[in-house]
Amino acid sequence: MKFINLLIIVLSISSLSFAQRRDAKRPMTRMSPVQSPYFAGFEYELQTALSNGGIYTYKANDNNYTVIDAQVSLSKVIKSNIQAGAEAHLNNTSGGGSSSYFEIMGFGVYNFDSDLKQSLYAKGGLGLQNIVNSKGSNESKLAIMVGGGKRILILNRLTYNPEARLVLVDNTTRLNILLLNFSLLF
């Protein structure tokens, strides 16, 4: 009985849509649906990789060392299940042997669920990553990244995102497991 009632409602609505009066002077045009960036209730995702982040200070071999390590990414929802963005990673070590490097990567994300706040996702990117060359100094090389993760909603606009990645850079493969990723959705 529910099916028959639903069928009657659908048929009556569709017949009303075809019964509209059309002006003979103007050709009939169709409007395309409006594309909104708010498919998921948010437009941007700011992600911090606390697995790699922190400020450390310690003493070794009569030298005081300070390490500042920060990684952040920003992505934008561009289609219902697709995001695009960039991430940056800064590492600065001061003390006995000072060094610093900066890494940057552009990436795309495909979300397997329409609810992006709780979605399993795949990620791929291309950018510059740091390597230590044979002379012991930092050098930037082209890198390719593939990975995936899962968003777990904590609060209305805050998610926990454990993530695993394979990064191919300068004939080496790095496995990164980021357990302390959090995202702010806005």
LINNORTA-V850345 format. One line per field, one symbol per residue. ss: DSSP state (H for helix, E for strand, C for the rest). A space follows every 10 residues. Layout:
# LINNORTA-V850345
ss=???
This chain:
# LINNORTA-V850345
ss=CHHHHHHHHH HHHHHHHHCC CCCCCCCCCC CCCCCCCCCC CCCEEEEEEC CCCEEEEEEE CCEEEEEEEE EEEEEEEEEC CEEEEEEEEE EEEECCCCEE EEEEEEEEEE ECCCCHHHCE EEEEEEEEEE EECCCCCEEE EEEEEEEEEE EEEEECCEEE EEEEEEEEEC CEEEEEEECC EEEEEC
